[in-house]
């Protein structure tokens, strides 16, 4: 149609979209440009959009007048742009910057983007433009203006032990396919401080780390399991014994996650701090065989800090799917407002959502009084958990373990990896019960809204992490927090 065509004096530009095979299949084109290839949908009835688009240039290939460009932010290693870059291209080019201070030619990398060592606030770094690029030759500091000059004065060269400029390479060889790698620190539109801030945000949020990897480093995302190991989990242990809650006024409340199995229940109880970066500490974990023993662990056993202050488990989220669904429903009914049945789903347009249950599964038998089932976006919470496990033990928001945490539990925390579609899958030979319990702990904390709870008397806590020296607040009576309206009998919806 005319609206999908731009007619110029010497050429015509046709517009097409990846989701329409028809728009990709009816015009011969000398030049074909694919934009953001990694976001194209997979072909269903027809070939994939890239294959269809490449055929548009067939008319001009015999005369070697056709040119095809593929442009995209990379996503994963199996994505179209990374495959084209690594397997199709016969040569890859990189921009080498020339230092305005010493003249040294160098391939820029993120490790040379520096910011003050004692500054960990990404918002302040970005707002105050605290980052700089450090020359590998003279150690000089480039601000954004000098970085832009260094890139402008630089040279684009090929990979390999004997790099050549683009013109020299093309004069010596005749490659059919060439590729260019352009990370964000080469761009005059992206400040060095924005890059440093994006990295710091990624240390606390897996989704943001993935964005940093893709959008700034221009590299594909590699699943966390490839860099997370059991020793890294055990490095998050502190000196508390099992069952002890951290002291110093840092803990807002306790929440639990329960993974239901045919032969028993895996569980984890965690303490959560105040605020978004309040952090979390493992208090107790393990496996028990009966509902009675599970209730005793969750609601009867006492959990105290070093000063003797007692804490209760405000909420447990329990996996209800499997062979014991009806039993879990009854257990939750016996402990209204303290245990929530859950169902994990891989895709959901929000972190969690509640749905009303009227009947026991597979029957026409009504659940007395009905029940609320929490549908959990497992991809979201496992992404969140993976990100928290990457935070250094001494940094705000870290995910800590007590001193008696075993290597077997640590092994369960590396039991799953993401596939190319971003879905978490069990690794062969690993049990994932502890991993599932931890994700459900995050769900329970979100339902309670613990990060929004005010500190008693508005006092600042003494954190077990360094860099804080406020006095510990006076102990206050630990009261059970009110739960959302749909939990209370009078406010039930």
C-alpha positions, 0 to 999 in steps of 0.5 A: 500500500502507499502508506508503506512506501516512501517514494524519493527522486532516485529510489523507493523505500518499502516498509515491512514488519516482521509479523507479516509474511505478506509484507516481506514477500512481494518486492525485489529490493537491492538493499534490505535492512533488518532492525532489532532482529532479536525481537522478531517473532519465530515463523509459524506457517511461513519461514522466519522473517529474516529468511523471507526478507533476505529473499527480497534481494535475490534479484540483485545477488547475481550481479553482486549489487545486493547489500543486507544489513542486520542491526540489533541489540543482542539478547541470548547466544542463540539469538539471530544477531549473535549467530550472525555475528559469530558464525556468519561473519567472516571478519569482525571489526571493533572501534579503537579509541585514541587517547587525547592525552597520550595518543595511545590507541586502545580497544575500550572495555567496561573494566576501564570505566571507573567511579569512586570506590566508596560510592555505591549509589547509582542514582548519585553517580549518574546525577553527579557525573562521577564516572570516568574512563581510565586510559590504559596507557597514561592512566589519564581520566576521560570525561564524556567530552574526552571520551567522545574525542577519543572515539572520533580520533580512533580507528576501526580495526579487525579482530586478530593478531594482525588487525587491519583498518576496514579499508585495508582489510577490504582491499586485501580480502573479499569477505562476503559478510562482515560485522561490527561490535558497538558497545554503549561506551562508544556512543556520544549519546550515552554518558559514562556515568549512566553506564556505571549506574546501570552496572550497579543497578544490575548487581541488585537486580537480575533483569537490570543486569541482563539489560546492562549486558545486552544494551551496554556491553552489547553481549548476549545474556548467559544464564546465572547458573553458569557463573553461580556456584555452591561456594558463592552461596556458602560465602553468604553465611554469617555467624548466627546459629540455625534458628537465630534471628539477626539482632540490632533492629534490622528485621521487620518480620519473618516469612516462609516458603514451603515446597510440597512433596509426596513424602513430606515438606521442604521449608525455609523461614527467612527474616526480611529487613525494612525497605527495598534494600533491607536484605534477608537472612535465613533463619531455619530450613529443612524437611519435615514429614507431616502437616502437624510438624510443619505447623509446629515449625511455622507457628509454635517454635520460637525464633529469637535474636541475640537479645531474646526478642521473639519473632513470629512467622507472619505468612507462609506460601505453600506449593499446592500443586502435585498429588496432595493439593486437597490436603494442602488446601485443608491445611491452609483452611486450618491456618487462615491468614497464615498459610497461602496455597500457591500455583507456579506459572511461568508467564503472568503479567504481574508478580502474583495474583489471587484467584477464588477456589470453590471446589477441590481439584477434580471434584464437584465437592465444595471447599467450605467457605472457599479459598484464595489460591496465589498464582505465582509468576515463577520466572519473575521471582526466580529472576529476582532471587538469582539477582539477590544471590549475586549481591555481595554479603556486605552490601545492602539487600544481600541474601544471607545464610546462617552459619550452619547452612550445609553444602547440600542446601547450597547445591539446591540453590544452584539447581536451576538454569534459564533456557534460551526462552528465559524459563527456569529449568532444573539442571540434571542431577540437582534437587531444587527444593531449597530454590523453590522455597526461597522463591516462595519466601520472596512471594510471602514477603511481597504479599505482606509488603514487608519492605513498606513496614515502618521502623518502630519509632522511626529509628534507624537500624544497626545493620550487620553490614559495614558502613553503618554506625547508628545505635541500635533501637530499643527493643519493641514488642513484636506484634503480628502485622495486620494482613491485607483485607482479603485475609481478614474475616471482616475484610474478606472479599 
